[in-house]
Structure formats: structure tokens, C-alpha cells
Amino acid sequence: MTEQPAGDHAADSRHARYGTLPERIRFEDMTEDAATGPGGAANASYNPESAWNFYSCLAVDLGL
């Protein structure tokens, strides 16, 4: 007499629904190399005199 535990039916139905895990993606496939302009694009438009416009400061917001 062979009796299967109740969990086997649930495991079989999960396997039938979801199957196997997806294949692994290599790290090299997830990254991309991109060329930037001279000096870097992020630093090209930096203006230190107007930089305060882009940052939030509680003291400035309260008018202190």
C-alpha cells in the first residue's frame, strides 16, 4: 500500500503551472557600455551659481 502525502498533489499542480525557473541572464548581458562626450555629459551643464535651484533645503523652504 503506497499512500502519497497531500503535499505531493499540490507540488505536482505547482510544477504543472509554473514549470521550471527561467534561464539565468549573464551579468555581461545586463550591462551596456555607452560612449560619453568630452568631460562627461553630467558635468557639462553644471552651473554652481544656480545649483541651489535644484536642491531642496528645509531652511530655504521655511524662509529662514
C-alpha positions, 0 to 999 in steps of 0.5 A: 500500500503506497499512500502519497502525502497531500503535499505531493498533489499540490507540488505536482499542480505547482510544477504543472503551472509554473514549470521550471525557473527561467534561464539565468541572464549573464551579468555581461548581458545586463550591462551596456557600455555607452560612449560619453562626450568630452568631460562627461555629459553630467558635468557639462551643464553644471552651473554652481551659481544656480545649483541651489535651484535644484536642491531642496533645503528645509531652511530655504523652504521655511524662509529662514 
